Amino acid sequence: MMIVMIRETHAVSPFRYALLDLMKAPGNELILAYGYLTDCITDDTDKTRLGYDFKRALNHSNMQNCTIYLIAGSFDYILKPATGSHQANFEKAYNKLKSYIKRNHPTITVAPISHVNKITANKIWHGKIALKKEKDVNAQIGTVSAALVGSSNLSANATQNSKVTKAVQSNCDIYLWDGNIHKSIFTSKGSSQDTKGISDILPLPLTINNSNQSLSNPLGMTFPARPLVPLKDIFEHLYSKVQIYC
């Protein structure tokens, strides 16, 4: 299944809810590969911050005995002296997460740090891919249960739910999951804590119009018909972009 999410309000980050949903999908590997990755994942200063929900998602049964891979690589751009470089911010995020998990989640492992731009000489990694998968020693990829691709980086601006923060970014993200093995909150809207705020998200699922063999969506736009790509092929393609670093 797939939804395309466009952020239309500062108060709700669809990317944030999709990331939390992905964490709760089946699998023993969580891959977070982003151009810019900050310590927003551990910042739980208040409920608007991603860290508030991220830390709670670590308690989910599908995160136990899981290995987390943090991958980032846009380190050539230097920020203001007060905030340091992107590489420094990424290493800060990595160390904070590793320390938190070591204290609170002994069954979860944070893999050794991965500086993508050091591995791919003269290339800058600016991918934005999150995957939840089951490692299979006999297969190249294993079983991917959910993937999140988009314009959002793993940063405070992209993940914070705030009505007042001017720096909030308007992004578009694509969330895909295997409905046979993962019951996503996007397919079962309810009143539980997990689904709080989901009603404010405008998903734009692409559908097949059998009458003229074209793709359409709720906004009324029509696209030329294209062969449907199996979800497994999409997952394998996304994993091929990050597997060398895991």
Salt bridges, closest charged atoms under 4 A:
ASP21 OD2 - HIS182 NE2 3.02
GLU29 OE1 - LYS133 NZ 2.68
ASP39 OD2 - LYS92 NZ 3.70
ASP39 OD2 - LYS96 NZ 3.04
ASP43 OD2 - ARG49 NH1 3.69
ASP44 OD2 - LYS55 NZ 3.26
ASP46 OD2 - ARG49 NE 3.75
ASP53 OD2 - ARG16 NH2 2.78
GLU91 OE2 - HIS115 NE2 2.91
ASP194 OD1 - LYS24 NZ 2.84
GLU236 OE2 - LYS232 NZ 2.39
